[in-house]
Amino acid sequence: MRQANALKIIIALYAITIIFWLALLIIAQYSLVGGSLLHFLRLSTEIPLTVIPLVGGVLGLNNSAAWGGKKSVMGRSSLFLSLGLIAWGMGNIAWDYYIFFTGTEVPYPSLADVGYIVSSLLFLIGIRALFGVVGANFALRSKKGKIFIFIIPIVIILISVYLLIYVARGGVLVNTSGAYLKLFFDLLYPLSDMVTLTMISLLYFLSRDFLGGKYKAPILIIFFGFLMFYASDFSFSYTTTIGTYYNGYFPDFLFTTTMFIISTGLVMLSPKEFHIE
């Protein structure tokens, strides 16, 4: 499939999502429908949140194959980033099952959390592969690169401890009275966020002198997508901690936008010349 057609698919899915969200906001603001129908419409926002990463992941796999798969650095990066999108979509399928078919609150942890965590691990592998694509590996050997690799993780850890623990979780990282599996996910979620943001930040600052050409735009879009991923996770953690989260709330829109941005970047990472007719 040509990039232009693939990109049109992703944009069309997100455009439909935007229209639906705007309609939902108007319906909720002016109480145009009953409570049960409004609840169903809010649940339905999880559908594009599932479909967009799955479609983006499949389209990204097509690009990975065009790059030669694991035989090339770009192919490996596209492969694991695409698999990360698919794993995230699979996790949301599990989430959708609970909210649409069981009528109960999604348990924590659940199969959905397995999909989300596996997704984060695959994303990290894909991001690490990008270091070779944008020349960050060479920058690591320089004096400036060594300074960045020392300072950036410290700054990210301090920011993350404040935002992800003190703000988003009320100062409590884990509840020691919970089950061991819950403790595992309580630790893994903020840790994966910190590592992801650290690697993306290093990638950006180390690659600024090397990044150029026709792939500069898609790689920068992917960078921004993972910054949005961090913001989305923070928003979700914060709203669940203070008890205001519900399906169809603002964090879900942030996650949907995140999946769209990452998918767009992956679609544009093609060995073929990119253009829109």
Secondary structure, 3 states (H helix, E strand, C coil): CCHHHHHHHHHHHHHHHHHHHHHHHHHHHCCCCCHHHHHHHHHCCHHHHHHHHHHHHHHHHHHHHHCCHHHCHHHHHHHHHHHHHHHHHHHHHHHHHHHHHHCCCCCCCCHHHHHHHHHHHHHHHHHHHHHHHCCHHHHCCCHHHHHHHHHHHHHHHHHHHHHHHHHCCCCCCCCCCCCHHHHHHHHHHHHHHHHHHHHHHHHHHHHCCCCCHHHHHHHHHHHHHHHHHHHHHHHHHHHHHCCCCCCCCHHHHHHHHHHHHHHHHHHHCCCCCCCCC
